[in-house]
Amino acid sequence: QVQVVESGGGLVQVGGSLRLSCAASGSILSIKDMAWYRQGPGKQCELVASITSGDSTNYADYVKGRFTISRDNAKNTMNLQMNSLKPEDTAVYYCNWVVISTTLNQYDAWGQGTQVTVSS
C-alpha cells in the first residue's frame, strides 16, 4: 500500500509565494507520473501541473510562469513552488502519484489535500 501526504498550505496575500510538498511512503518500487490538482470553492477538480518519470513537465495555462513542479525520487517527495499567487488560486491542492509497488501492482495514490488561501 502507498500513502501520500501533502504539506505547506496556508494563508498568503496576493502576490505572495507558497511551497507545497508531498511525501510518499509504503512499498514503493518505482514512481511513474506525479501531479498536483486543485479544487476551488464551487469548482471542479482541475490539473495544475504534472511531471513524468523522465522529468517532463506540463502546466495548466493559468499557472504557467508562476508555478514550478519538481520531484526528488530518492526522497520520494514532490514539490510545487507557487509564486505571484492570485485570489483565484485559492483551493484545496491534492498531490497524485502513480507508483509501482514492490508487489508489482500499480497504485494511483492521492493525498488528503492542503488548503491554500490567497487574500486580496
C-alpha positions as CSV (number, residue, x, y, z in Angstrom):
1,Q,0.0,0.0,0.0
2,V,1.1,3.5,-0.8
3,Q,0.3,6.7,1.2
4,V,0.9,10.3,0.2
5,V,0.7,13.3,2.4
6,E,0.7,17.0,1.4
7,S,2.0,19.9,3.5
8,G,2.8,23.5,3.1
9,G,-0.6,25.1,2.5
10,G,-1.8,28.2,4.3
11,L,-2.9,31.8,4.0
12,V,-0.9,34.2,1.8
13,Q,-1.5,37.6,0.4
14,V,-1.9,38.4,-3.3
15,G,1.5,38.3,-5.0
16,G,3.0,36.1,-2.3
17,S,4.5,32.6,-2.5
18,L,4.0,29.2,-1.0
19,R,5.7,25.9,-1.4
20,L,3.7,22.7,-1.3
21,S,5.3,19.4,-0.6
22,C,4.1,15.9,-1.0
23,A,5.8,12.8,0.5
24,A,5.1,9.2,-0.3
25,S,5.6,6.2,1.8
26,G,4.9,2.5,1.6
27,S,6.0,-0.3,-0.5
28,I,7.2,1.7,-3.5
29,L,9.3,0.0,-6.2
30,S,9.3,2.9,-8.7
31,I,7.5,6.1,-9.3
32,K,5.9,6.9,-12.6
33,D,4.0,10.1,-13.0
34,M,3.2,12.8,-10.4
35,A,0.8,15.6,-10.5
36,W,-0.8,18.4,-8.5
37,Y,-4.6,19.0,-8.8
38,R,-6.7,21.6,-7.1
39,Q,-10.4,22.2,-6.3
40,G,-11.6,25.7,-5.7
41,P,-14.8,26.7,-4.0
42,G,-17.7,25.6,-6.1
43,K,-15.4,24.4,-8.9
44,Q,-14.4,21.1,-10.3
45,C,-11.1,19.5,-9.6
46,E,-8.5,20.6,-12.2
47,L,-5.0,19.6,-13.1
48,V,-2.4,22.2,-12.1
49,A,0.9,20.6,-13.1
50,S,2.4,17.2,-13.8
51,I,5.8,15.7,-14.1
52,T,6.8,12.4,-15.6
53,S,9.4,9.9,-14.6
54,G,11.6,11.5,-17.2
55,D,11.1,14.9,-15.6
56,S,9.0,16.2,-18.4
57,T,6.6,18.8,-17.0
58,N,3.3,20.1,-18.0
59,Y,1.4,23.1,-16.6
60,A,-2.1,24.4,-16.9
61,D,-2.2,27.7,-18.8
62,Y,-3.4,29.6,-15.7
63,V,-0.2,28.8,-13.7
64,K,2.4,28.8,-16.4
65,G,5.3,31.1,-15.4
66,R,4.2,31.2,-11.8
67,F,4.3,27.6,-10.5
68,T,7.1,25.1,-10.7
69,I,6.7,21.4,-10.1
70,S,9.7,19.3,-9.1
71,R,10.4,15.8,-7.8
72,D,13.1,14.0,-5.8
73,N,12.8,10.3,-6.5
74,A,15.5,9.4,-3.9
75,K,13.5,11.0,-1.2
76,N,10.0,10.2,-2.6
77,T,9.0,13.8,-2.5
78,M,7.4,16.2,-4.9
79,N,7.1,20.0,-4.6
80,L,5.0,22.8,-6.1
81,Q,6.6,26.2,-5.8
82,M,3.8,28.8,-6.2
83,N,4.7,32.4,-6.9
84,S,2.7,35.5,-7.7
85,L,-0.3,34.0,-6.2
86,K,-3.8,35.3,-7.1
87,P,-7.1,35.1,-5.3
88,E,-8.3,32.6,-7.9
89,D,-5.5,30.2,-6.8
90,T,-7.5,29.7,-3.6
91,A,-8.3,26.0,-3.5
92,V,-7.6,22.7,-1.8
93,Y,-4.5,21.2,-3.5
94,Y,-4.0,17.5,-3.9
95,C,-1.0,15.5,-5.0
96,N,-1.4,12.4,-7.1
97,W,1.2,9.7,-7.6
98,V,1.2,6.8,-10.0
99,V,3.6,4.2,-8.5
100,I,4.6,0.6,-8.9
101,S,4.6,-1.3,-5.6
102,T,7.1,-3.9,-4.6
103,T,4.3,-6.4,-5.3
104,L,4.3,-5.1,-8.9
105,N,0.9,-3.5,-8.5
106,Q,0.2,0.0,-9.9
107,Y,-1.3,2.4,-7.5
108,D,-3.0,5.7,-8.2
109,A,-2.4,7.4,-4.8
110,W,-4.0,10.7,-3.6
111,G,-3.2,12.8,-0.7
112,Q,-5.8,14.3,1.7
113,G,-5.3,17.8,0.4
114,T,-3.9,21.0,1.7
115,Q,-5.7,24.3,1.8
116,V,-4.3,27.3,0.0
117,T,-6.0,30.7,0.6
118,V,-4.9,33.8,-1.2
119,S,-6.3,37.0,0.3
120,S,-6.7,40.3,-1.5
